[in-house]
Amino acid sequence: MSKTELNMKDLFGMERGQGEVVQGDKFEKAKSAAELKENLAKKSKLIRWDAVKDVLAEKTVEMLDIPMVKVLFPAWKKYREIMEFADPEKHPPAETSLVYLAEHTVKTEHHPYLQVSYRGFQFPKLEFTLSAELTLQGIVLRIQDGKIKEISEGTIKGKGSLLLEKESVIEGPFGSYDLPGSIDLGDGILLRDSDAEHASTVTAR
């Protein structure tokens, strides 16, 4: 598959309708989901749990709409080969550099959540853990003035899972995705910026 706006939902196959759907039976095994079902029944007998569960499944898939750039950049900023270009003394602002990355693996973890409200009352959050292991090959970065300005070429493959507590509601391997041409990042992403939304590590191969 080729796509410049690649996101986690693509990798799980959701955009094409080919990915594994949310596993409703495992969803309901989670303590927080069971408590939500019970609390909703107490609030109103008119609330149909099956309808609520369908909406939750839809919103769960939407949580995977995370651009790959947000997944990859925190990891790349820990990659010594890339961070070298954040030094303005070694690489002046006018200099443009193409960095060819060796095959490497990025491990990333996110903690999204869903929260149901009814007539102004908010129920406790359903907290998820999204984990992914991505192997990247042939990636080329264009860096200028301490910023990643463009991503060119390369392929992405790997595996991932989405857990609600200890229950895996979505899980599976990813296909192989090609990045065609280039992804223009406009003003660019500062290499020395920090990103506390998720933790990532890089393992070079």
Secondary structure, 3 states (H helix, E strand, C coil): CECCCCEHHHHCCCCCCCCCCCCHHHHHHCHHHHHHHHHHHHHCCCCCHHHHHHHHHHHHHHCCCCEHHHHHHHHHCCCHHHHHHHCCCCCCCCCEEEEECCCEEEEEEECCEECCEECCEECCCEEEEEEEEEEEECCEEEEECCEEEEEECCEEEEEEEEEECCEEEEEEECCCEECCCEEEEEEEEECCCCCCCCEEEEEEC
